[in-house]
Every structure is written in structure tokens, then in C-alpha cells.
């Protein structure tokens, strides 16, 4: 039995995508195996989801005394914040299902709901990279690995999380491979054109500047960084501009932004390089020089360490494909 949660914050695509895969499994992969899947709601049987469309659940949690697999879908978080306590009864139910032997899984930010059960304390987990701050604030005992697309945790490997929203592909394929076999997972992947995100989440993570800290000196330094990416000695220049002792400036900068000045400028430069790789056919060496790195080899190493890909591989992955306009027979 698969219990797929239907929640008001869940976008329709993740819920229906997972439902389609498991409900049609025995059609795509003929044989003795089938998945009995129910949409389960916390209280009511009809939920208006985050996409604004009503979704009728089969059962509510009070009707489910046991299940083999619990799946928490992606959840839209208002203002990127997770509010602990919103689903108290559901948290208790998930914990009870796990204690009875069920696997507990999540897609994207659904990991926050699993973390609220306490099952992830001291365990490795993943989530959508955009929700890092609220996740770490609310669940400091969880070892969050944002670069990972799929994480399997717990001493008995019954806690499974996938990263961003479309990583429900990875979650579904992993579960099928684990419960039925790799051949079945490959058959499903080919039929639905699902894909493993083998490069992880790192290539997708966008550096999000923190500017609401209220430190005017640091804010001015951040603005100067954005306007002077090609400066050869950016940290030295910022220290001089701030009028503060070097150690004081670096301490204030880290406290305000969460990054050291050198790490901050590196992240800004990598974001600028990513934009050029995505939108322009400029040589990698030229991009390197344009953002302040006269040594292209160093730039390539830094880029790969940050994104998990070489600049050329990143360009191939994120450059929009040209759509063929050729007619048949031409």
C-alpha cells in the first residue's frame, strides 16, 4: 500500500506525476507486481492544492491504520518559510507509520515535514536548495546535504528524500528499483521519459545574496562587489573602502552574510560566469578574464568545485537546445 499525501501546499504536478507512475505500473511493466496507491489527506477528503485545483483524496489519515510507503510531495512554502506545528496530527501519523515499518519518503520541501517528526535528527537529508535557511533554522540536528538529489537515511534505510521538485523522477525510479528491480525502473524511465539527475543539485543551485541584515557598511561592500567583479584584489579594496581594520571587516561581513568576503566574491563571479555560459558563445578563457580570474585553470577548478560540472559541461547542460524546423523529407 502506497499512501501519497494530498496537502494544500502541494503543487498538482508532483502529486499527479507520482500517482500516475505507481497507479499505471502494472500496465507499463506487465507481471505480478502492482502498487495499490491512495491519495491521503490530513483531515478532509477534498483538498484545494497549491495549483488552485481541487483534488479528491481517497482517505484521510484517521482511516489509515497501516501502510507500506508514505510519500510527502513537494510543498510550496510561503515566503520560503516552514511553519512548525501546522500539521501536528499528520506529523504524529507519519511517525506512527514509520514505527510500524513503513518507508517514509519525500519530494523537494516535503522533507521539512519528515524532519518535523524528529526521525531525521542526526541523519543525512536533502531538500530543495531554495529552502536551506528555513530548514537549518528549524531542524539544526539534521545533516542537510543540498548537493544531493537523492538521500537514503536511517539505520534501516527507510527514510528516502529527493531534492528539488522534478526530482520526484529520481524518487519514483529509486523506489521501483528497490522494490521491484532495476529492469522495471528502466522500463518505466523509458516509457515516461523520466531521468535520473545524475549530476546532483549543485549545478542548479543559485547563489542567493543576503541583504536584509541591516549593516550599511557590509551592504555597501556587497554592492561594490557586484559592480567590480573583475577587480584583482577585491577583499583588500573592500577593507580599505570600509575604513575598518581587516579582521573587524571580515568578522562583520561573515556575521551579516554568512560568508567570508572571498567566498562571497567567488560565488558572485561563478553566478556571472554561469549567465554567460547559458546565454553567449564566449570562450571559457574569456569568461574567466571578464570576472577577474586571469588564470583560466584556477577558474575551471573553482567552477567545478562549486557546481559539480566543468564550464563546458555546464554550458552543454543549460544552453537552450535549438529546435529543428526541418520538415520530413527535406
Buried (B, 14 or more C-beta within 10 A) or exposed (E): EBBBBBBBBBBBBBBBBBBBBBBBBEEBBEEEEEBEBBBBBBEEBEBEBBBEEEBEBBBBBEEBEEBBBBBBBBBBBEEBEBEEEBBEEBBEBBBBBBEEEBBBBBBBBBBBBBBBBEBBEEBBBBBBBBBBBBBEEBBEEBBBBBBBBBBBBBEEEBBBBBBBBBBBBBBBBBBBBBBBEEEBBBBBBEEBEBEBBEBBBBBBBEBEBEEEBEBEBBBEBBEBBEEBBBBEEBBEBBBEEBEBEBEEBBEBBBEBBEBBBEEBBBBBBBBBBBEBBEEEEEEBBEBBBBBBBEEBEEBBEBBBEBBBBBBEBBBEBBEEEEEEEEEEEE
